[in-house]
């Protein structure tokens, strides 16, 4: 869990909030009005597999190139996860050269 300052649209204030990771989503609630804060940014460093063989493993730590290529071709993913996996694949392929 990470604490950052985010803007709450409901109470129009910037508040320190604690971001929690649930499944593959980052969630936070305003400390003043207890409303859910949407669109919490997160970095590629935090992206992880939320299903399958490597569930809970950060994408940046995965070295199974064949598995990641298979996922891109066979599993419906969000654009963010696709981009993170594609980037990881490109890094691994570069290292293999």
DSSP file (Angstrom, degrees, kcal/mol; ACC not computed):
  #  RESIDUE AA STRUCTURE BP1 BP2  ACC     N-H-->O    O-->H-N    N-H-->O    O-->H-N    TCO  KAPPA ALPHA  PHI   PSI    X-CA   Y-CA   Z-CA
    1    1 A X              0   0    0      0, 0.0     2,-0.4     0, 0.0    19,-0.2   0.000 360.0 360.0 360.0 139.9    0.0    0.0    0.0
    2    2 A X  E     -A   19   0A   0     17,-1.5    17,-3.8     2,-0.0     2,-0.5  -0.962 360.0-140.1-127.6 138.5    1.2    3.4   -1.0
    3    3 A X  E     +A   18   0A   0     -2,-0.4     2,-0.3    15,-0.3    15,-0.2  -0.883  33.4 154.2-104.3 127.7    0.1    6.8    0.3
    4    4 A X  E     -A   17   0A   0     13,-2.3    13,-3.4    -2,-0.5     2,-0.6  -0.871  45.3-102.7-139.0 170.4   -0.2    9.7   -2.2
    5    5 A X  E     +A   16   0A   0     -2,-0.3     2,-0.3    11,-0.3    11,-0.2  -0.899  44.3 172.6-102.1 122.9   -2.1   12.9   -2.5
    6    6 A X  E     -A   15   0A   0      9,-2.5     9,-2.9    -2,-0.6     2,-0.5  -0.888  32.8-112.5-126.9 157.7   -5.1   12.7   -4.9
    7    7 A X  E     -A   14   0A   0     -2,-0.3     2,-0.6     7,-0.2     7,-0.2  -0.779  22.4-149.5 -92.4 129.1   -7.9   15.1   -5.8
    8    8 A X  E  >> -A   13   0A   0      5,-2.9     4,-1.0    -2,-0.5     5,-0.9  -0.880   3.1-161.9 -97.5 121.2  -11.4   14.0   -4.8
    9    9 A X  T  45S+     0   0    0     -2,-0.6    -1,-0.1     1,-0.2    28,-0.1   0.765  86.4  58.2 -73.3 -25.3  -14.0   15.4   -7.3
   10   10 A X  T  45S+     0   0    0      1,-0.2    -1,-0.2     3,-0.1    27,-0.0   0.932 121.8  21.8 -73.6 -45.1  -16.9   14.9   -4.8
   11   11 A X  T  45S-     0   0    0      2,-0.2    -1,-0.2    24,-0.0    -2,-0.2   0.398 100.3-129.6-103.4   2.6  -15.6   17.1   -2.0
   12   12 A X  T  <5 +     0   0    0     -4,-1.0     2,-0.3     1,-0.2    -3,-0.2   0.868  65.9 118.3  54.0  44.3  -13.2   19.1   -4.2
   13   13 A X  E   < -A    8   0A   0     -5,-0.9    -5,-2.9    -7,-0.0     2,-0.5  -0.976  66.7-121.7-137.2 151.1  -10.2   18.7   -2.1
   14   14 A X  E     +A    7   0A   0     -2,-0.3     2,-0.3    -7,-0.2    -7,-0.2  -0.827  41.1 179.2 -89.3 129.7   -6.8   17.1   -2.4
   15   15 A X  E     -A    6   0A   0     -9,-2.9    -9,-2.5    -2,-0.5     2,-0.5  -0.958  35.2-112.7-132.2 146.3   -6.3   14.4    0.2
   16   16 A X  E     +A    5   0A   0     -2,-0.3     2,-0.3   -11,-0.2   -11,-0.3  -0.693  46.8 179.5 -73.6 128.8   -3.6   12.0    1.2
   17   17 A X  E     -A    4   0A   0    -13,-3.4   -13,-2.3    -2,-0.5     2,-0.6  -0.913  30.1-123.4-129.6 157.1   -5.0    8.6    0.4
   18   18 A X  E     -A    3   0A   0     -2,-0.3     2,-0.4    11,-0.3    11,-0.4  -0.903  25.1-145.0-101.3 121.7   -3.7    5.0    0.7
   19   19 A X  E     -A    2   0A   0    -17,-3.8   -17,-1.5    -2,-0.6     2,-0.4  -0.731  16.3-167.8 -88.7 131.7   -3.7    3.2   -2.6
   20   20 A X  E     -B   27   0B   0      7,-2.7     7,-2.9    -2,-0.4     2,-0.6  -0.916  17.2-133.5-117.7 146.0   -4.5   -0.5   -2.4
   21   21 A X  E     +B   26   0B   0     -2,-0.4     2,-0.5     5,-0.2     5,-0.2  -0.891  25.0 177.4-100.6 120.1   -4.0   -3.1   -5.1
   22   22 A X  E >   -B   25   0B   0      3,-2.9     3,-2.6    -2,-0.6     2,-0.4  -0.989  67.7 -39.6-124.0 120.8   -7.0   -5.4   -5.6
   23   23 A X  T 3  S-     0   0    0     -2,-0.5    33,-0.0     1,-0.3    -2,-0.0  -0.521 124.5 -33.6  57.9-115.5   -6.7   -7.9   -8.4
   24   24 A X  T 3  S+     0   0    0     -2,-0.4     2,-0.4    26,-0.1    -1,-0.3   0.180 121.0  97.0-115.6  16.5   -5.0   -5.8  -11.0
   25   25 A X  E <   -B   22   0B   0     -3,-2.6    -3,-2.9     2,-0.0     2,-0.5  -0.818  65.3-138.0-109.9 145.2   -6.8   -2.5  -10.0
   26   26 A X  E     -B   21   0B   0     -2,-0.4    14,-0.4    -5,-0.2     2,-0.3  -0.885  28.6-174.1 -98.1 128.8   -5.6    0.3   -7.9
   27   27 A X  E     +B   20   0B   0     -7,-2.9    -7,-2.7    -2,-0.5     2,-0.3  -0.925  10.7 170.5-126.5 149.1   -8.3    1.6   -5.6
   28   28 A X  E     -C   37   0C   0      9,-0.5     9,-2.7    -2,-0.3     2,-0.4  -0.987  16.4-150.6-152.5 153.2   -8.5    4.5   -3.1
   29   29 A X  E     -C   36   0C   0    -11,-0.4   -11,-0.3    -2,-0.3     7,-0.2  -0.976  30.3-106.3-127.9 141.7  -11.1    6.2   -1.1
   30   30 A X     >  -     0   0    0      5,-2.8     4,-1.2    -2,-0.4   -13,-0.1  -0.420  19.5-144.7 -65.5 136.0  -11.3    9.9    0.0
   31   31 A X  T  4 S+     0   0    0    -15,-0.2    -1,-0.1     2,-0.1   -14,-0.1   0.732  96.1  45.3 -74.2 -22.6  -10.5   10.3    3.7
   32   32 A X  T  4 S+     0   0    0      3,-0.1    -1,-0.1   -19,-0.1    -2,-0.0   0.945 131.5  13.0 -86.4 -55.8  -13.0   13.2    4.0
   33   33 A X  T  4 S-     0   0    0      2,-0.1    -2,-0.1     0, 0.0    -1,-0.1   0.453  91.1-129.7-105.2  -1.8  -16.2   12.0    2.2
   34   34 A X     <  +     0   0    0     -4,-1.2     2,-0.2     1,-0.2    -3,-0.1   0.721  55.3 148.9  60.6  25.2  -15.3    8.3    1.8
   35   35 A X        -     0   0    0      1,-0.1    -5,-2.8    -6,-0.0     2,-0.2  -0.592  54.8-100.7 -88.5 154.4  -16.0    8.3   -1.9
   36   36 A X  E     -C   29   0C   0     -7,-0.2     2,-0.6    -2,-0.2    -7,-0.2  -0.521  31.2-141.6 -71.5 133.5  -14.2    6.0   -4.4
   37   37 A X  E     -C   28   0C   0     -9,-2.7    -9,-0.5    -2,-0.2     3,-0.2  -0.893  20.5-154.4-102.4 120.0  -11.5    7.9   -6.3
   38   38 A X        +     0   0    0     -2,-0.6   -11,-0.0     1,-0.2    -9,-0.0  -0.335  61.6  32.1 -88.9 169.1  -11.3    6.7  -10.0
   39   39 A X        -     0   0    0      1,-0.2     2,-0.6    -2,-0.1    -1,-0.2   0.901  66.3-178.5  55.0  53.8   -8.5    6.7  -12.5
   40   40 A X        -     0   0    0    -14,-0.4   -14,-0.2    -3,-0.2    -1,-0.2  -0.738  23.9-129.7 -83.8 120.0   -5.6    6.2  -10.2
   41   41 A X        +     0   0    0     -2,-0.6     2,-0.3     1,-0.0    -1,-0.0  -0.377  29.6 178.6 -70.9 147.2   -2.4    6.1  -12.2
   42   42 A X        -     0   0    0     -2,-0.1     2,-0.1   -16,-0.0   -16,-0.0  -0.987  21.3-119.8-145.4 157.2    0.1    3.3  -11.8
   43   43 A X    >>  -     0   0    0     -2,-0.3     3,-1.4     1,-0.1     4,-0.6  -0.383  28.6-106.4 -94.5 168.9    3.3    2.5  -13.5
   44   44 A X  G >4 S+     0   0    0      1,-0.3     3,-0.7     2,-0.2    16,-0.3   0.797 115.9  70.0 -60.1 -29.5    4.6   -0.4  -15.5
   45   45 A X  G 34 S+     0   0    0      1,-0.2    -1,-0.3    14,-0.1    15,-0.2   0.791 100.4  46.6 -59.5 -28.6    6.5   -1.4  -12.5
   46   46 A X  G <4 S+     0   0    0     -3,-1.4    -1,-0.2    12,-0.1    -2,-0.2   0.649  83.2 114.2 -91.0 -16.6    3.3   -2.3  -10.7
   47   47 A X    <<  +     0   0    0     -3,-0.7    12,-2.1    -4,-0.6    13,-0.5  -0.268  41.8 172.3 -62.1 137.9    1.6   -4.3  -13.5
   48   48 A X  B     -D   58   0D   0     10,-0.3     2,-0.3    11,-0.1    10,-0.2  -0.960  39.8 -92.6-143.4 161.1    1.1   -8.0  -12.7
   49   49 A X        -     0   0    0      8,-2.5     7,-3.5     5,-0.4     8,-0.2  -0.582  30.2-168.9 -72.3 132.9   -0.6  -11.0  -14.2
   50   50 A X        +     0   0    0     -2,-0.3     2,-0.3     5,-0.2    -1,-0.1   0.191  66.6  24.6-110.4  15.5   -4.0  -11.4  -12.7
   51   51 A X  S    S+     0   0    0      3,-0.0     3,-0.5     0, 0.0     5,-0.1  -0.961  93.8  22.6-160.7 169.3   -4.7  -14.9  -13.9
   52   52 A X  S >  S-     0   0    0     -2,-0.3     3,-1.8     1,-0.2    -3,-0.0  -0.070 104.9 -16.1  73.5-160.9   -3.0  -18.1  -15.1
   53   53 A X  T 3  S+     0   0    0      1,-0.3    -1,-0.2    14,-0.0    14,-0.0   0.780 139.0  36.1 -54.8 -36.9    0.3  -19.7  -14.5
   54   54 A X  T >  S+     0   0    0     -3,-0.5     3,-2.7     3,-0.1    -5,-0.4  -0.021  79.3 162.2-111.4  28.8    2.0  -16.5  -13.2
   55   55 A X  T <  S+     0   0    0     -3,-1.8    -5,-0.2     1,-0.3     3,-0.1  -0.258  72.5  15.0 -53.3 128.3   -1.0  -15.0  -11.3
   56   56 A X  T 3  S+     0   0    0     -7,-3.5     2,-0.4     1,-0.3    -1,-0.3   0.307  97.2 124.2  88.5  -9.0    0.3  -12.3   -8.9
   57   57 A X    <   -     0   0    0     -3,-2.7    -8,-2.5    -8,-0.2    -1,-0.3  -0.683  67.6-115.3 -85.6 135.7    3.7  -12.1  -10.6
   58   58 A X  B >>  -D   48   0D   0     -2,-0.4     3,-1.6   -10,-0.2     4,-0.6  -0.480  17.9-130.4 -68.2 139.3    4.9   -8.7  -11.8
   59   59 A X  G >4 S+     0   0    0    -12,-2.1     3,-1.1     1,-0.3    -1,-0.1   0.865 107.5  60.7 -58.9 -37.4    5.2   -8.6  -15.5
   60   60 A X  G 34 S+     0   0    0    -13,-0.5    -1,-0.3   -16,-0.3   -12,-0.1   0.700 105.0  49.8 -64.9 -18.0    8.7   -7.1  -15.2
   61   61 A X  G <4 S+     0   0    0     -3,-1.6     2,-0.3     2,-0.0    -1,-0.2   0.539  86.3 104.0 -96.7  -9.1    9.8  -10.2  -13.3
   62   62 A X    <<  +     0   0    0     -3,-1.1    -8,-0.0    -4,-0.6    -3,-0.0  -0.555  38.0 174.9 -78.4 134.9    8.5  -12.8  -15.8
   63   63 A X        +     0   0    0     -2,-0.3     2,-1.4     1,-0.0     3,-0.2   0.317  45.1 111.8-118.3   4.9   11.1  -14.4  -18.1
   64   64 A X     >  +     0   0    0      1,-0.2     4,-2.0     2,-0.1     5,-0.2  -0.643  40.4 177.8 -84.6  88.9    8.8  -16.9  -19.9
   65   65 A X  H  > S+     0   0    0     -2,-1.4     4,-2.2     1,-0.2     5,-0.2   0.887  76.5  51.9 -61.6 -44.0    8.9  -15.4  -23.4
   66   66 A X  H  > S+     0   0    0      1,-0.2     4,-2.3     2,-0.2    -1,-0.2   0.903 109.0  50.9 -62.3 -41.5    6.7  -18.1  -24.9
   67   67 A X  H  > S+     0   0    0      1,-0.2     4,-2.5     2,-0.2    -1,-0.2   0.923 110.5  48.2 -62.4 -45.2    4.0  -17.7  -22.3
   68   68 A X  H  X S+     0   0    0     -4,-2.0     4,-2.0     1,-0.2    -1,-0.2   0.884 111.9  49.2 -66.5 -37.6    3.8  -13.9  -22.8
   69   69 A X  H  X S+     0   0    0     -4,-2.2     4,-1.4     2,-0.2    -1,-0.2   0.896 111.1  51.0 -65.8 -39.0    3.6  -14.3  -26.6
   70   70 A X  H  X S+     0   0    0     -4,-2.3     4,-1.6    -5,-0.2     5,-0.2   0.919 107.9  52.5 -62.9 -43.9    0.9  -16.8  -26.1
   71   71 A X  H  X S+     0   0    0     -4,-2.5     4,-2.4     1,-0.2     3,-0.4   0.924 106.3  53.1 -58.8 -46.2   -1.1  -14.5  -23.8
   72   72 A X  H  < S+     0   0    0     -4,-2.0    -1,-0.2     1,-0.2    -2,-0.2   0.852 116.1  39.9 -59.8 -34.4   -0.9  -11.6  -26.3
   73   73 A X  H  < S+     0   0    0     -4,-1.4    -1,-0.2    -3,-0.2    -2,-0.2   0.668 127.7  27.9 -88.1 -17.1   -2.4  -13.8  -29.1
   74   74 A X  H  < S+     0   0    0     -4,-1.6     2,-0.4    -3,-0.4    -2,-0.2   0.538 104.0  69.0-125.8  -8.9   -5.0  -15.8  -27.1
   75   75 A X  S  < S-     0   0    0     -4,-2.4     2,-0.5    -5,-0.2    -1,-0.1  -0.941  73.6-123.3-122.1 136.7   -6.2  -13.8  -24.1
   76   76 A X        +     0   0    0     -2,-0.4     2,-0.3    -3,-0.0    -3,-0.1  -0.661  44.8 172.9 -76.3 121.1   -8.4  -10.6  -24.1
   77   77 A X        -     0   0    0     -2,-0.5     2,-0.1    -5,-0.1    -5,-0.0  -0.856  35.8 -99.9-128.8 159.9   -6.4   -8.0  -22.2
   78   78 A X     >  -     0   0    0     -2,-0.3     4,-2.5     1,-0.1     5,-0.2  -0.409  39.4-111.9 -71.3 157.9   -6.7   -4.3  -21.3
   79   79 A X  H  > S+     0   0    0      1,-0.2     4,-2.6     2,-0.2     5,-0.2   0.877 117.3  55.4 -59.1 -38.3   -4.5   -2.0  -23.5
   80   80 A X  H  > S+     0   0    0      2,-0.2     4,-2.2     1,-0.2    -1,-0.2   0.927 110.2  43.7 -61.7 -47.4   -2.3   -1.2  -20.4
   81   81 A X  H  > S+     0   0    0      2,-0.2     4,-2.7     1,-0.2     5,-0.2   0.904 112.9  52.9 -67.2 -40.8   -1.5   -4.9  -19.8
   82   82 A X  H  X S+     0   0    0     -4,-2.5     4,-2.8     1,-0.2    -2,-0.2   0.934 110.8  47.3 -57.8 -46.4   -1.0   -5.5  -23.5
   83   83 A X  H  X S+     0   0    0     -4,-2.6     4,-2.4     1,-0.2    -2,-0.2   0.903 112.5  49.0 -62.6 -42.1    1.5   -2.7  -23.6
   84   84 A X  H  X S+     0   0    0     -4,-2.2     4,-2.1     2,-0.2    -1,-0.2   0.900 113.8  45.5 -66.3 -41.1    3.3   -3.8  -20.5
   85   85 A X  H  X S+     0   0    0     -4,-2.7     4,-2.6     2,-0.2    -2,-0.2   0.920 112.7  50.7 -68.3 -43.2    3.6   -7.4  -21.8
   86   86 A X  H  X S+     0   0    0     -4,-2.8     4,-2.3    -5,-0.2    -2,-0.2   0.907 110.7  49.7 -59.9 -42.1    4.7   -6.2  -25.2
   87   87 A X  H  X S+     0   0    0     -4,-2.4     4,-2.0    -5,-0.2    -1,-0.2   0.917 111.0  49.0 -63.4 -43.5    7.4   -4.0  -23.7
   88   88 A X  H  X S+     0   0    0     -4,-2.1     4,-2.4     1,-0.2    -2,-0.2   0.904 110.0  52.1 -63.5 -41.4    8.6   -6.9  -21.5
   89   89 A X  H  X S+     0   0    0     -4,-2.6     4,-2.8     1,-0.2     5,-0.2   0.924 108.5  50.6 -59.8 -45.0    8.8   -9.2  -24.6
   90   90 A X  H  X S+     0   0    0     -4,-2.3     4,-1.9     1,-0.2    -1,-0.2   0.887 110.1  50.1 -63.4 -37.8   10.8   -6.6  -26.4
   91   91 A X  H  X S+     0   0    0     -4,-2.0     4,-2.1     2,-0.2    -1,-0.2   0.928 112.3  46.9 -64.6 -44.3   13.3   -6.3  -23.5
   92   92 A X  H  X S+     0   0    0     -4,-2.4     4,-1.6     1,-0.2    -2,-0.2   0.904 111.7  50.4 -65.2 -41.1   13.7  -10.1  -23.3
   93   93 A X  H  X S+     0   0    0     -4,-2.8     4,-0.7     1,-0.2    -1,-0.2   0.872 109.8  51.1 -64.9 -35.8   14.2  -10.4  -27.0
   94   94 A X  H >< S+     0   0    0     -4,-1.9     3,-0.7    -5,-0.2    -1,-0.2   0.898 108.8  51.3 -66.1 -40.3   16.8   -7.7  -27.0
   95   95 A X  H 3< S+     0   0    0     -4,-2.1    -1,-0.2     1,-0.2    -2,-0.2   0.821 105.7  56.3 -65.9 -30.7   18.6   -9.5  -24.1
   96   96 A X  H 3<        0   0    0     -4,-1.6    -1,-0.2     1,-0.2    -2,-0.2   0.683 360.0 360.0 -76.8 -17.5   18.7  -12.7  -26.1
   97   97 A X    <<        0   0    0     -4,-0.7    -1,-0.2    -3,-0.7    -2,-0.2   0.483 360.0 360.0 -75.5 360.0   20.4  -11.1  -29.1
